[in-house]
Amino acid sequence: MEFSENKRLLSASLLIEYWYCPRFIYFMNVLGVQQYEEKRLKVRLGREVHIRKALQPEYLRKKLGVIKQEKNVYLSDPGYGICGILDEILFFDEGKISLLDYKFAYNSHKFKTQFLQNVFYSLLIERNYNTGIDHCYIVYTRERNKLVRYDIKEKDKKEVIQAINDVHHIISTGYFPGGTGIKKRCPDCTYKNICIR
Ligand code: SF4
C-alpha cells in the first residue's frame, strides 16, 4: 500500500506502541486518550543516556571499515508514510550503507521490537538512498557499548511494512483492532478501564 504525501507520517515510536498492543494506536490516535507521562519520561531519559555514550569514529573505522558517518539524521518517506531520526548512518566502500542504533539496554535482554525498529529505520535508508540494506548494528549502552550485527531479511521488511500499513489503516479509518495476545500486559495498562476484552 502506498500513501499520498498528505497522509500523516508514522514514527518508529508509534510502531513500538502498535507492537505492544494494536489497540494503543486506536486509543491514542483515534480517540486521543494519551498514556501516562511517566512512560514517556523513561523513554526520553534512556535516549539521553545513550546519546552521551556514542562510539568513536576511529573505533568504527577499525572494527567495521566505516569510511563515513552521518549522525542524528532525519529521514522521511511519503510512499510508506513514515519518518524518523536515525542515530547514525554508516557508509562503507562500494556504496554500501548500514544503520547504527544505540539502545539503552543489555544485549542479553534482546527484544524483537528493538530489531523491528531498526528494520523500520533501514526502510527509510533504502527509500532515501536508493539502496538495499541487508544488515544493521545495535550498540547496547548498558553493556559497555557492546556492538552487535543483525542480518535483515526480506521477510523482516515485509513484517514491518505490514505493521506500517495496519497503523495507517487504524488511524485513517478508525478501525478498532484486536488487543495484544499477551494477557499479562492488561492489568497494568493505562486503557484497561475502557478496553473491551
Ligand atoms: S487492556 Fe490489554 S488489550 Fe486493552 S489496550 Fe491495554 S494491553 Fe491492549
Boltz pocket constraint, residues with backbone or C-beta under 6 A from the ligand:
constraints:
  - pocket:
      binder: B
      contacts: [[A, 20], [A, 21], [A, 22], [A, 23], [A, 24], [A, 178], [A, 179], [A, 180], [A, 182], [A, 183], [A, 185], [A, 186], [A, 187], [A, 189], [A, 190], [A, 191], [A, 192], [A, 195], [A, 196]]
      max_distance: 6.0
